[in-house]
Structures are given as C-alpha cells and as structure tokens.
Amino acid sequence: MDEMSYYQPWIFSIAASLIVGLSGVLPMLVIPMESGVKLKNPGNNSRKMRRLLSFAVGGLLGDVFLHLLPEAWEKAQYRQNGGYEILFWVLVGLTAFGIIEKMLSSTENMYDSKKIDEDVSVNNNSGEKLAVDSISKKARVAGYLNLVANSIDNFTHGLAVGGSFLVSTRVGCLTTLAILLHEVPHEVADFAILLRSGFTRWEAAQAQFSTALIGLAGSLTALGVDSGDKLGERTAWILPFTAGGFLNIALFNVLPELIETIHPNTLISDVSSFISGLSVMAAVSYFVE
C-alpha cells in the first residue's frame, strides 16, 4: 500500500502531462484545412489568415501579461529585488530569442543563397522575388522561435503538474484542468504561427505534441526534487525568460508583418481578432486563477 502511494503521483503526473500534450493537436479541429495552404503564402492577404494571426498576437501578449508575468511576480514578490530579477530575465529572454533569430536567419540565408542567386540571374523582377523570399524566411524563423518558447513554457507546466500531484491527487487534477483551459487558446495561436511558417497541419500537430513532451520532462523533474521550495528557487527564472521569448515572437516577428500588409478593409477585423485573443486569455486567467 505504501509502495502504491509512492508511485501514484508519478503515474498520475505522467498521464496528466500526456493529456496536456494532446491539447496541441486540438487546433487541427478548429482551424479549417484550407487555412494551412493560405498561411504558407506570404503574398496572400486572406482575411481569414489575418484574423488568425491577429488572434495569435493577442493570445501571446495576453499569455505574457495576464499569466506568465503575474505568476512570476507572485513567486518573486517576497524576495529582495524580486521585481528587478523578473525584469532582468524578461530582457534576457528578449535578447536570447533575438540572437537565436539571427542564427536561424543566417542558417536560412546559407541554405537559400544558391537558389536566390539563380533567381536573380534569370529574373528581371528579382527585387520582388527577393522580397517574397525574405518574408517567407522571416515567417519560418518565427515558427522555429515559437517552438523553442513553447518548449520552455511546457516545461514550466510540467513542473506545476508534477508538484501539484505531490500535494494530493485532487490538487493535481485541478492544476491539470487549469493548465488545459489556459493551453487550448494558446495552442491555437501557436498552431497558426506554425502554419504560417510553412508547416503542414499534420507537421504542426506533431511539432506541438513534441514540444509538449518537454512538459513530461518538467513533471519528472518536479517529482525528482525533494523540496518544493528548492525547486521554486532553481526555476524562478523560467517564467520571465519565457515571457521575453513570447514578446519577441509577437512584437518583432508576427506583428510587423501584419502591420506591413495592413489595409483599411481589414483593419477592423484585425483589431477585433487581436482583442479576441487578449479577451480569451483574460477570461481564462480570471476564471481559473
């Protein structure tokens, strides 16, 4: 009986982490199949595409300011200079993801340089072609950055799941439900960014589930640490660092492209979708937390 009680948190934590991971596949049921093709075309100004990406920006910013940073502050407010630590790690996250973006862009440039040179030599309208290639490259980099940030975010969810099941099965189930309610709209935003970066619907779902497996690692980490206080001290930087990463993706990758191709006919729907993304995250934060 004692042995069963010992393994029970491990069994429930692993099962809960896998359930949370499956939420990354749910956007396949929400986003129409034809949107995947439209989101890959950088010259396509489909209103459906723009609404989806505007919702993604609102959802990411809502996640940062209504979930990640408040939770980070809740853990840091009693520490000396806790607020400065949060600001520091947000800036580190912004900078780190900016560096990763440059590295990925350089890799993409090396990969595509031969193709672009050929296009310039045979096409008199190479300037237009290069502009399209540049936009497509930026979209691909945004997708990769989003996978990195999502992996870190899922690790923190795993920590929460594993730690809560150590308290009790009831607390663990409630925590898992709260994370699921928060994750579903967030996963829709992530799915839209991945489709825009060139992933097929199935590839995007696989990528989402793969990053969610990082949550399983987080759960096992929490279960393997004896002291919850010690775990909190060692992982306090993760939430603001992740917030900085999401800020980079939303403000410096997705939003500029939307602004660059903005049109009076789409302005109202863009703003409405952005507000919808914020509102969904605000509602989840209010009712769950």
TITORTOR-47904 format. One record per residue (C-alpha): residue in three letters; x negated, y, z negated. Coordinates in steps of 0.05 Angstrom, whole numbers, plus 5000, padded with zeros to 4 digits. Layout:
[lumnu "ALA" [X Y Z]]
...
//
This chain:
[lumnu "MET" [5000 5000 5000]]
[lumnu "ASP" [4944 5047 4982]]
[lumnu "GLU" [4908 5029 5046]]
[lumnu "MET" [4971 5043 5086]]
[lumnu "SER" [4978 5111 5052]]
[lumnu "TYR" [4906 5127 5070]]
[lumnu "TYR" [4916 5112 5145]]
[lumnu "GLN" [4985 5143 5150]]
[lumnu "PRO" [4961 5215 5161]]
[lumnu "TRP" [4914 5191 5215]]
[lumnu "ILE" [4968 5153 5252]]
[lumnu "PHE" [5019 5210 5248]]
[lumnu "SER" [4967 5263 5266]]
[lumnu "ILE" [4944 5225 5328]]
[lumnu "ALA" [5016 5214 5350]]
[lumnu "ALA" [5035 5287 5338]]
[lumnu "SER" [4973 5312 5376]]
[lumnu "LEU" [4992 5270 5436]]
[lumnu "ILE" [5064 5296 5434]]
[lumnu "VAL" [5038 5367 5433]]
[lumnu "GLY" [4993 5349 5491]]
[lumnu "LEU" [5052 5325 5533]]
[lumnu "SER" [5082 5394 5528]]
[lumnu "GLY" [5031 5414 5581]]
[lumnu "VAL" [5069 5372 5632]]
[lumnu "LEU" [5137 5404 5618]]
[lumnu "PRO" [5125 5464 5664]]
[lumnu "MET" [5130 5416 5723]]
[lumnu "LEU" [5204 5412 5707]]
[lumnu "VAL" [5210 5488 5701]]
[lumnu "ILE" [5170 5515 5760]]
[lumnu "PRO" [5201 5498 5828]]
[lumnu "MET" [5159 5454 5873]]
[lumnu "GLU" [5153 5506 5929]]
[lumnu "SER" [5123 5557 5880]]
[lumnu "GLY" [5059 5516 5878]]
[lumnu "VAL" [5046 5530 5952]]
[lumnu "LYS" [5064 5604 5946]]
[lumnu "LEU" [5020 5615 5885]]
[lumnu "LYS" [4959 5589 5922]]
[lumnu "ASN" [4966 5640 5979]]
[lumnu "PRO" [4933 5706 5957]]
[lumnu "GLY" [4968 5744 6012]]
[lumnu "ASN" [5037 5720 5991]]
[lumnu "ASN" [5078 5774 5955]]
[lumnu "SER" [5136 5729 5938]]
[lumnu "ARG" [5178 5758 5883]]
[lumnu "LYS" [5183 5690 5850]]
[lumnu "MET" [5108 5686 5848]]
[lumnu "ARG" [5100 5756 5819]]
[lumnu "ARG" [5154 5743 5766]]
[lumnu "LEU" [5118 5680 5744]]
[lumnu "LEU" [5050 5714 5739]]
[lumnu "SER" [5080 5775 5704]]
[lumnu "PHE" [5113 5727 5654]]
[lumnu "ALA" [5044 5694 5645]]
[lumnu "VAL" [5011 5761 5627]]
[lumnu "GLY" [5067 5778 5578]]
[lumnu "GLY" [5063 5709 5547]]
[lumnu "LEU" [4987 5712 5539]]
[lumnu "LEU" [4988 5781 5508]]
[lumnu "GLY" [5046 5761 5463]]
[lumnu "ASP" [5007 5700 5441]]
[lumnu "VAL" [4947 5744 5424]]
[lumnu "PHE" [4982 5800 5386]]
[lumnu "LEU" [5041 5761 5355]]
[lumnu "HIS" [5009 5695 5339]]
[lumnu "LEU" [4933 5689 5342]]
[lumnu "LEU" [4912 5755 5311]]
[lumnu "PRO" [4966 5756 5256]]
[lumnu "GLU" [4946 5685 5237]]
[lumnu "ALA" [4873 5704 5237]]
[lumnu "TRP" [4888 5764 5193]]
[lumnu "GLU" [4928 5721 5145]]
[lumnu "LYS" [4866 5678 5134]]
[lumnu "ALA" [4816 5735 5132]]
[lumnu "GLN" [4851 5790 5092]]
[lumnu "TYR" [4826 5765 5025]]
[lumnu "ARG" [4754 5761 5048]]
[lumnu "GLN" [4708 5820 5044]]
[lumnu "ASN" [4702 5853 5112]]
[lumnu "GLY" [4753 5804 5139]]
[lumnu "GLY" [4782 5855 5188]]
[lumnu "TYR" [4713 5871 5216]]
[lumnu "GLU" [4700 5797 5225]]
[lumnu "ILE" [4763 5790 5266]]
[lumnu "LEU" [4745 5850 5310]]
[lumnu "PHE" [4674 5823 5319]]
[lumnu "TRP" [4698 5754 5342]]
[lumnu "VAL" [4750 5784 5389]]
[lumnu "LEU" [4695 5825 5422]]
[lumnu "VAL" [4651 5763 5424]]
[lumnu "GLY" [4708 5725 5458]]
[lumnu "LEU" [4718 5781 5509]]
[lumnu "THR" [4644 5784 5524]]
[lumnu "ALA" [4634 5708 5526]]
[lumnu "PHE" [4691 5698 5575]]
[lumnu "GLY" [4665 5756 5617]]
[lumnu "ILE" [4597 5721 5621]]
[lumnu "ILE" [4630 5655 5637]]
[lumnu "GLU" [4670 5690 5692]]
[lumnu "LYS" [4606 5718 5723]]
[lumnu "MET" [4573 5650 5720]]
[lumnu "LEU" [4633 5616 5753]]
[lumnu "SER" [4637 5672 5805]]
[lumnu "SER" [4563 5662 5822]]
[lumnu "THR" [4575 5587 5830]]
[lumnu "GLU" [4635 5601 5875]]
[lumnu "ASN" [4593 5650 5916]]
[lumnu "MET" [4538 5598 5927]]
[lumnu "TYR" [4590 5546 5946]]
[lumnu "ASP" [4626 5592 5995]]
[lumnu "SER" [4568 5632 6023]]
[lumnu "LYS" [4556 5588 6084]]
[lumnu "LYS" [4630 5588 6102]]
[lumnu "ILE" [4635 5664 6094]]
[lumnu "ASP" [4573 5675 6137]]
[lumnu "GLU" [4605 5634 6192]]
[lumnu "ASP" [4669 5674 6186]]
[lumnu "VAL" [4631 5740 6192]]
[lumnu "SER" [4594 5717 6254]]
[lumnu "VAL" [4655 5693 6293]]
[lumnu "ASN" [4709 5740 6269]]
[lumnu "ASN" [4712 5814 6284]]
[lumnu "ASN" [4761 5823 6227]]
[lumnu "SER" [4713 5794 6177]]
[lumnu "GLY" [4725 5850 6127]]
[lumnu "GLU" [4797 5828 6119]]
[lumnu "LYS" [4776 5755 6114]]
[lumnu "LEU" [4724 5771 6062]]
[lumnu "ALA" [4776 5809 6021]]
[lumnu "VAL" [4822 5749 6022]]
[lumnu "ASP" [4764 5702 6002]]
[lumnu "SER" [4747 5749 5945]]
[lumnu "ILE" [4818 5749 5918]]
[lumnu "SER" [4822 5673 5923]]
[lumnu "LYS" [4755 5666 5887]]
[lumnu "LYS" [4778 5711 5830]]
[lumnu "ALA" [4841 5671 5823]]
[lumnu "ARG" [4802 5606 5819]]
[lumnu "VAL" [4756 5634 5766]]
[lumnu "ALA" [4817 5657 5726]]
[lumnu "GLY" [4842 5585 5727]]
[lumnu "TYR" [4777 5557 5701]]
[lumnu "LEU" [4773 5610 5646]]
[lumnu "ASN" [4844 5594 5626]]
[lumnu "LEU" [4826 5520 5617]]
[lumnu "VAL" [4767 5539 5572]]
[lumnu "ALA" [4810 5585 5529]]
[lumnu "ASN" [4867 5535 5526]]
[lumnu "SER" [4819 5480 5503]]
[lumnu "ILE" [4796 5523 5445]]
[lumnu "ASP" [4868 5542 5428]]
[lumnu "ASN" [4889 5469 5428]]
[lumnu "PHE" [4831 5453 5382]]
[lumnu "THR" [4860 5501 5330]]
[lumnu "HIS" [4928 5469 5338]]
[lumnu "GLY" [4897 5401 5325]]
[lumnu "LEU" [4865 5428 5262]]
[lumnu "ALA" [4933 5452 5239]]
[lumnu "VAL" [4967 5386 5255]]
[lumnu "GLY" [4914 5344 5220]]
[lumnu "GLY" [4911 5389 5159]]
[lumnu "SER" [4986 5390 5151]]
[lumnu "PHE" [4993 5314 5153]]
[lumnu "LEU" [4942 5311 5097]]
[lumnu "VAL" [4990 5351 5055]]
[lumnu "SER" [5051 5309 5070]]
[lumnu "THR" [5089 5276 5127]]
[lumnu "ARG" [5144 5328 5121]]
[lumnu "VAL" [5096 5387 5126]]
[lumnu "GLY" [5062 5353 5184]]
[lumnu "CYS" [5126 5344 5223]]
[lumnu "LEU" [5148 5416 5211]]
[lumnu "THR" [5080 5441 5233]]
[lumnu "THR" [5083 5399 5296]]
[lumnu "LEU" [5152 5425 5313]]
[lumnu "ALA" [5129 5497 5303]]
[lumnu "ILE" [5069 5486 5349]]
[lumnu "LEU" [5114 5454 5402]]
[lumnu "LEU" [5162 5513 5401]]
[lumnu "HIS" [5103 5560 5409]]
[lumnu "GLU" [5068 5518 5462]]
[lumnu "VAL" [5124 5508 5512]]
[lumnu "PRO" [5128 5581 5537]]
[lumnu "HIS" [5053 5587 5531]]
[lumnu "GLU" [5043 5525 5575]]
[lumnu "VAL" [5090 5554 5628]]
[lumnu "ALA" [5044 5615 5631]]
[lumnu "ASP" [4982 5572 5635]]
[lumnu "PHE" [5014 5528 5689]]
[lumnu "ALA" [5029 5590 5732]]
[lumnu "ILE" [4957 5613 5727]]
[lumnu "LEU" [4930 5544 5747]]
[lumnu "LEU" [4977 5540 5807]]
[lumnu "ARG" [4954 5610 5828]]
[lumnu "SER" [4882 5587 5823]]
[lumnu "GLY" [4893 5532 5874]]
[lumnu "PHE" [4913 5472 5832]]
[lumnu "THR" [4969 5427 5858]]
[lumnu "ARG" [5027 5415 5810]]
[lumnu "TRP" [5000 5346 5791]]
[lumnu "GLU" [4928 5372 5783]]
[lumnu "ALA" [4953 5428 5739]]
[lumnu "ALA" [4993 5379 5696]]
[lumnu "GLN" [4932 5334 5690]]
[lumnu "ALA" [4887 5393 5671]]
[lumnu "GLN" [4938 5416 5619]]
[lumnu "PHE" [4940 5347 5588]]
[lumnu "SER" [4864 5341 5589]]
[lumnu "THR" [4856 5406 5550]]
[lumnu "ALA" [4909 5383 5502]]
[lumnu "LEU" [4866 5322 5485]]
[lumnu "ILE" [4818 5373 5454]]
[lumnu "GLY" [4874 5382 5404]]
[lumnu "LEU" [4866 5309 5385]]
[lumnu "ALA" [4793 5323 5370]]
[lumnu "GLY" [4814 5382 5327]]
[lumnu "SER" [4863 5337 5289]]
[lumnu "LEU" [4809 5285 5277]]
[lumnu "THR" [4762 5339 5253]]
[lumnu "ALA" [4812 5363 5202]]
[lumnu "LEU" [4824 5292 5177]]
[lumnu "GLY" [4750 5280 5170]]
[lumnu "VAL" [4737 5341 5127]]
[lumnu "ASP" [4748 5331 5053]]
[lumnu "SER" [4762 5403 5033]]
[lumnu "GLY" [4814 5446 5068]]
[lumnu "ASP" [4780 5509 5042]]
[lumnu "LYS" [4714 5487 5072]]
[lumnu "LEU" [4748 5472 5139]]
[lumnu "GLY" [4781 5541 5139]]
[lumnu "GLU" [4715 5576 5126]]
[lumnu "ARG" [4680 5539 5182]]
[lumnu "THR" [4735 5550 5234]]
[lumnu "ALA" [4758 5621 5216]]
[lumnu "TRP" [4723 5649 5278]]
[lumnu "ILE" [4761 5606 5328]]
[lumnu "LEU" [4828 5644 5328]]
[lumnu "PRO" [4800 5714 5342]]
[lumnu "PHE" [4750 5685 5392]]
[lumnu "THR" [4807 5651 5429]]
[lumnu "ALA" [4847 5717 5426]]
[lumnu "GLY" [4788 5752 5460]]
[lumnu "GLY" [4788 5699 5515]]
[lumnu "PHE" [4862 5706 5529]]
[lumnu "LEU" [4855 5782 5531]]
[lumnu "ASN" [4801 5774 5583]]
[lumnu "ILE" [4844 5729 5626]]
[lumnu "ALA" [4907 5771 5621]]
[lumnu "LEU" [4877 5841 5626]]
[lumnu "PHE" [4816 5831 5671]]
[lumnu "ASN" [4837 5774 5717]]
[lumnu "VAL" [4912 5766 5727]]
[lumnu "LEU" [4939 5837 5713]]
[lumnu "PRO" [4891 5875 5760]]
[lumnu "GLU" [4913 5831 5819]]
[lumnu "LEU" [4986 5845 5803]]
[lumnu "ILE" [4973 5920 5799]]
[lumnu "GLU" [4933 5919 5863]]
[lumnu "THR" [4991 5890 5903]]
[lumnu "ILE" [5047 5926 5866]]
[lumnu "HIS" [5106 5951 5908]]
[lumnu "PRO" [5166 5995 5888]]
[lumnu "ASN" [5213 5938 5907]]
[lumnu "THR" [5180 5891 5858]]
[lumnu "LEU" [5165 5939 5801]]
[lumnu "ILE" [5229 5927 5762]]
[lumnu "SER" [5225 5852 5767]]
[lumnu "ASP" [5151 5853 5749]]
[lumnu "VAL" [5163 5895 5686]]
[lumnu "SER" [5224 5853 5667]]
[lumnu "SER" [5184 5788 5673]]
[lumnu "PHE" [5127 5817 5633]]
[lumnu "ILE" [5176 5838 5578]]
[lumnu "SER" [5208 5769 5581]]
[lumnu "GLY" [5141 5736 5568]]
[lumnu "LEU" [5129 5782 5508]]
[lumnu "SER" [5200 5772 5483]]
[lumnu "VAL" [5197 5696 5485]]
[lumnu "MET" [5132 5696 5445]]
[lumnu "ALA" [5161 5747 5396]]
[lumnu "ALA" [5224 5704 5386]]
[lumnu "VAL" [5183 5642 5374]]
[lumnu "SER" [5138 5679 5324]]
[lumnu "TYR" [5198 5708 5287]]
[lumnu "PHE" [5239 5644 5280]]
[lumnu "VAL" [5181 5596 5270]]
[lumnu "GLU" [5133 5636 5227]]
//
